[in-house]
Structures are given as C-alpha cells and as structure tokens.
Amino acid sequence: MATLLSSSPTLFSSSPHHTPRLSFSSPPPFLSSSSPFSSSLSISTSAAKTSIGSSQHRSWIVKASRVVDKKKVLIVNINSGGHAVIGFYFAKELLGSGHDVTVLTVGDQGSDKMKKPPFDRFGEIVSGGGKTVWGDPADVGKVIGGEGFDVVLENNGKDLDAFRPVADWAKGSGVQQLLYISSAGIYKPTDEPPHVEGDVVKADASHAGVEEYIAQSFSSWAIFRPQYMIGSGHNKDCEEWFFDRIVRDRPVPIPGSGIQLTNISHVRDLSSMLTLAVQKPTAASGNIFNCVSDRAVTLNGFAKLCAQAAGRTVNIVHYDPKAIGADSKKAFPFRNTHFYAEPRAAKDILGWTSSTNLVEDLKERFDEYVRIGRDKKLIKFEIDDKILETLKVPVAV
C-alpha cells in the first residue's frame, strides 16, 4: 500500500578521519618542480537568460583576489551524460581564478547535443575569457592547433582506448599535470560503507585500466571519482525524476526500504576540488580523490527534500524489484543499494571543504525546473504505472 512518510529527511555527515597519502601499488615519483599556491575566492550569482524559451538560470562567477602561477589548462570534455557539466563548472572556476582555459568538447559544435545543457551555456565560458573548440580527442594536437598546456583534465575517456590518445599527446607535449575524471562506481560493493580511497575496486571496470595507465605513465597526476551530482546545467535526470512525480501528485516508487544511503553533490563541489588540485599540484600528485560531498542522504530523505523544495507533500511507495519483476535500473535513477563514498583524501590532503546544501540547492533546481516549463510537460509514466498496478496503488488521473 502507499505510504506517506512525513518525518524529516535523513542526512548523515562524515566524521573527521585522517587519510594517509594514497596511490596505486607502484606509484611513479612525485613531481616537485611546482609549488602549491592559494588564492582567495568569492562567488556571486546572478540571473541570466538561457536559450530555452524565456527561461532563466542562475549564473555564477568566481573571482580571485590573488592569483599565483597562472596556468594554461585544457579540459577534454565528454559530449553527453552526467559528467559533461563537470568541465563546464571547472572551466568557469579556473577562469575566475585567472587561469587560461580551453575546453575541447567531443564531436561537432553544430550537433543537436550542443543545443542542450550545459553546452548551450558555453557562451559563459567564452565571455569569461575562455576558448571552446570541438573535435576528436584522438586528434587533440590538431584540434588545438599545436598549442601547449600546463594542465590537462581528461573528462571523456571511460576506457583505455578512448583515453590513451590524449594521454600520449600530453606526455609528448610537455604537459606538467594530468587530472582524470573516473567514477566512484569503480568500487566493489561493501558491507561497510562508506567507500573510501584505497578500498578495493572492480578489476574489470574500464576506469580501472585507465587509472593504472595514468599511475604508470605520469609523474604528476590526480584521479577523481565522482558519484551522483546536481546543479544548473546538469543534463542527466536526478532530482527532476522526483519533481516529475511530486508536482503531478503521483506516488514516488522507491525500490527497497528507502533507507539506502547515497551521496548527491552539487557540481560546484567537484569543480572546487579540481581547482585545488591545480593550485596544489605537489600535494595532489599521485593521489585518488572521492569527488563527492561530505554528507550522505537516504533515498527516502532525498524524495522528501525534493518535495520540500517544491512546497508539496510526497507519497513514497516501496517495492521489491525482484518480487514484482521490475528492472530497477530503468525504473529508478539511483542504485537500489547503499552507494556512498566519502571525500576523506580531499579534506586531509587538499584542505577541501564541501559547500553542498541539498535543502537550498534543490530549491534552486526546482525554480529552474518550473522556469523551463517541465512541470507542465506531458510525461508518460509507463514503468511507474506497471509497478503501481502490481502493488494495487491507485493513481490520480
């Protein structure tokens, strides 16, 4: 039967924990020629027009009061999926800190993919002094016209075949620091959450081969393992999945008990962690960082936070996917098990702090959800309807 859960959302914060320096089993020597530096940053937000009708989004500018050791940074950015927004935020933060930034996006600038977020907002990068180019990362040298860079963020290659051309070009062109976006999905499931840096990873995971290649090939490198994220410009449904049901007074079907822990970070947390690695290359070198916020949330809790942001109540319905023959990977946007990583290495090594505040961040996301008119869009809930019919849960027409 349907269950209306009205208790407050469940959030868990990580306790301080000393994390030793982390590396692969046979790390390369650390680069010592670049010294870390720091800059004082301030963040301001303003409303700006998007290309979607007359909607608005919150644009943000990062301003540095002091910049030491200005660097040229190349971001090789994927052209789809949840990770695409990482390069967008990272570029803007670096520009605000006074660095030179070029974003190389996979594919063609004129493709339909570029009409969607975050790509339709790349004008913000250009107006901030950055450069955007499109092409095949396998021909990275030609695409960037032979230009040299100090730092490369590889945010595209999910396997060694896709990653190696960029890596080999970087080695041959004198790049000083290589940063790589991996995935927290690389960890083997554990009975002792959270996942922390140094935990066992899946040997057959495609990212694992890339990580090993980086450790063997570069003297100054850092690897980042993100999990779920939210933020303006994100083009993969996360909170929107919940908003779609809440604003239409539909039950929200959650697999299992709903007390499963996960981690959902605002993408600005990811970009700030990456920026610290650029600022502190010696400290970052040879380390793997869980690129996540420092709080967990239950699946039930996240549904309630989304309802709170929308000013509505939520009717959460739990179900056993196996018992009713439902494919939870298609029916639900998150894993239906505990999937929770902590950013211990970033706190201990980089002095990083999280700014994710789901209560406030979800309010901003809901405002944007309404501005683009998604609350009025006709949406089919065919998978939901099958689940609810099996559970004999009525749905208002």
N, C-alpha and C positions, 0 to 999 in steps of 0.2 A: 504494500500500500504506500501511498505518497506520504512523505514525512516532511513537515515544516520545521526546520532547525532554526531556532531563534537565539541561541547562545552566541556570545561574541566570537569573532574569527580567531582561530588558533595560530599563533605565531611563536616561533622558537628562535632564540638568538644563540649564537655560538659563544662559548666562553673563551677567554684568552688562553692561548696554548702556544708554547714555544715550539717552533718548527725548525728542525735542522736544515742546513743547506741541502737542497735536493738536486739530484742529477741522475742520468742514466748510469748503468753499471760501469761503463768505461768512458767517463766524460773527457772531452778534449780540454786542453789547457785554457784557462780563462784569459780573456783579453784585458790587459791592464793599461793600455795606452790612453783610454778615455776615462776621465774622471767624472763622477756624478755631479750633477748640479741641481739646483732647485729654483723654482720661480713661484711667486705669489700669484694666485689665480683668483679671479672673480667671475661669477656667472650671472648674466642678466637675461631675461626672457622678454619677448615682445610678440604680439600677434602679427601674422603675415598671411598674405593670400596664397592659396595653393592653386594648382591647375584644375582642381576638381570643382567645377561649378563656381559658386561664390563662397565656398567653404574657407575656413581659416584654420591655421595650425599655430602652435606656439613655437617660434624660432628662438634659438638661444645663441649667445655669443660668449665665448670665453676670452677674457682679456688678461694678459700677463703684465704685471707691473715691472718685471725684470726677466730678461732672457739672457742666458749664458750659453755659449757654444751652439749657435744657430745651426740647424742641420737640414739637409735635403732628404726628404722621406718619400719613398714610393709605396703606395698602397695598391696591391694587386687584389681587386675586389670581385667576388662572385656576382653573377647577374641574376640570382634568384635565391629563394629560401630565406630562412630566418637570420642567417649570418650577414646578409648584404648590408644591413643597417649599421653593423659594427664599423665598417670602413667609412661610412658617412659621418658618424659621430666622431670617430678618431681624427678624420681629416679636419673637421671644424675645430676640434680642441687644439690640435697641433698648430693650425693657422692662428688661432687666438693667442698661442704662446710664442708666436713669432717665427715659426719654422717655415721652410719652403715645402709645399706638398703637391704631389702629383698623384691622381687616382687613375689607375688603369682598370677599366671595367671590361670583363669578358664580353665579346660579341660586338654587335653593331649599334651605334648610337640611335639609328632610326628604327630599331625593332620595337615591337609592341611592349616588350618587357620594360623598356625605358620610360613608358608612359605611366608607370606605377611607382608608388613609394618604394624606397627612398630616392630612386633615380630621377623622378620628376622634380626633385628638390636640389639637384646637383648645382643649380644656379647659385645656391647659397655658398657652395664651395668656391665657385669662380668669383663671386662678388667679394669673398673674403680673401682673395689673392691667390687661390689655388688653381691648379690646372687639372682638367679632366680629359682623358683620352680613352678610346675604345679599341679593342683588337684581340688577337690571340696571344695569351701568355707564353705560348711556345715560341713566339717570335718577339719576346719582350724587348730585346735590344733594338729591333727595327721600329717597333711601335713607339718607343720613347725617343727615337732619333739619336741614339748613342749617348744620351745624357747620363751623367754619373750621379750616384746617390750614396748617402752615408748609411741610411737605414732602409730596410725593406720589410713591410708587413705583408706576408702571404696569407690572404684570406680567401683562397679559392681551391687549392689542390687538396682534395679529400683522399687521394691515393698517390702513390709514388710516381705513377706515370704522368699525372697532371702537375705534380709539384716539381719534379726533377728539372724541367727546362728552366724554370725561374731560379731554382737553387743554383744550377750550374752557371747560369748567366751572372748571378750575384757573386759567386766565388771568383769568376773570371774578370769582373769589372771593378773589383776593389770595394765592394760593399762592406762596411765595418760591423754592422749588426743585423741579424736576421731574426725577425719575430714571426711566429706562426700561430694561426688560429686552428686549434684542434677541436676536441669535443669532450665534455665530461661523460658522454655516452661510452667512452673507451673503457671505463672501469667495469670490472666484473661485479655482478650483484653481490651484496654483502649482507650478513645478518647483523652487522654492527655499523649502521650508518652513524655519521655521515661519511662520504668518500673524502679522503684527504690525500694530498700529494704524497706519492710513494706507495699508495695502495696498488694491488695487483690489477693489471689491465688485461683486456682480451687480446691474446696473441694474434688472433686472426682479424682484428679490427684494422681497417685500411689506414686509419690515422696512426696506428702503432708503427707501421713501416715508415711513414713519413717522419715521425718523431725520432726514430732510431737513426735514420739517414741524416737528419739535422745534427744530432749529437756527434756523429762521426765525421761530419764534413765542415762544420763551422767552429771558429774559436770563440765567437761572441754570439750567443743565441738565447732565446727565451721562448717557451711554449705556453700557450694559454688555452685552457679548457673551459669554454662557456657551457651554460646549461640553458634553461628557458629564459627568455627576456621579453620585456615590454618597452614601449617608448614610441613617441611620434615618429612616423616614417617606417615603422616595422611592418612588413608585408605578409607576415605569417600569422594566421588566426591564433590568438591565445585568449586574452580577455574578451575579444569580440565574440567568441563562441558562447561565452556565458551571457554577455549582453544580449545576443540574439534571442535567447530564450527568456531572459528575465523581463525585457521590455514588452514581450508578447504574452506575458503571464503564462508561460509554458513551464512544465516541470523541467528541472535540470537533472538529467540522468547521469549519475556518477558511479563508475564500476567499483565494486568492493565496498568497504566500510566508509570510505571518505576520510579516514584518519591518516592515510598515506602522506608522508612528508615529501615535499619537493622544494625547489628553490627557483624563484622567479625574480630576476634582477632587472632594474632599469638599465638600458644600454649605456647611459652616461657613466655607470659604474665600471663597465667594461672599458670604455674609452679612457677613463681616468687612470685605470690600472696600466693600460698600454702606454699611456703618456709617461707615467712614472718610469717604466722600463726604458724609454728613450732618454729620460733625464738622468737615470742612474744605471748606465749600461754595465758597469763593473759589478754592481750588486745583483743586477738581473741575470747576468751571464751564467749559462749552464743550469738554469732553473726552470721548473714547470710550475705554473700557477693555475689554480682553480679560479676561473674568471667569473665569479658569482658574487652575489650579495652575501651579507653575513647573517641572514635570518632565513629560517625555513617557514613554510606555511603548509597547512594541511589542505587537501583538495576541498573538503567541506568549507574550510576557512576562506579559501580563495573565492569560492562561489558566493559566500556571504559578503566578502569585501566588495565584489563586483556589484552585488545588489545594493550595498550601502552607497557606493559611488553613483548608482542610478537612482537612488532615492526610492527603491522598491523593496518588497519582500521577496524571498526566494523559496520555492518549494523543491527541496532536494530529494530525489528518488534514488535509492541504491539498488544495484542489481549484481548478480553473479554472471559474468560474461559466458562462462562455460556452461552454466546451467540452462541458459536461455539461447545458447548458440549464437552469441553476438561477437563480432570482431571488434574488440575494444580499441584497436589501433585506428579503425575507421570511425568508430563511434565517439571517441573522446580525444581531446587534443594533447593530453599528457599520458605518461606511463601510469599504469594502474598499480604500481608497486612503489615502495619507498625509492625515491631518486633524489638524493640530497647531498650536495657537496659543500664544503666549507673553504673559505679563502685564507687558510692559515698562513701559507707561504707569502702571499702578498702583504699581509699585515706585518709579519715578522721581518721580511727581507726588504720590502719597498716602503714600509711605513704607510701603507694604503689604508684608507677608511671608506666605508660604504655610505652612499647617500640615498639608497633606495628607501622609499617610504610608500608602501603599497596603498595605504589609505589615500594619500594625496595624489600619487601617481595615477591611480585608477580613476580618480575624479577628472583629471586632465584628459585621460584617454576616453572617458565616457563623453565628455564635452565634444571631443573631436569626432567620436562615433556619431553623435547627433548632427554635428555640423555637416558631415558628408552625406547625411540622409540615410544611413544604413538602418536606422530604427524604423524607417518607413518602407524599406526594400522588401519585395516579395521573396521569401526564403522557404524552400522546401525542407521539411524535417523527416524525410522518409525513414532514415535509420532510427531516429528517436521514436517515431510512431510505431515501428515494429517492436522495439523494446518495451514501450509503454503498453502496447496492446497485449504483449505476453504477460506483463505484470498486472494487467487489468487496471491500469491507472487512467482515469478519464482526462481528456484534454479539451479545454475550452475551444470552441470553434470561433 
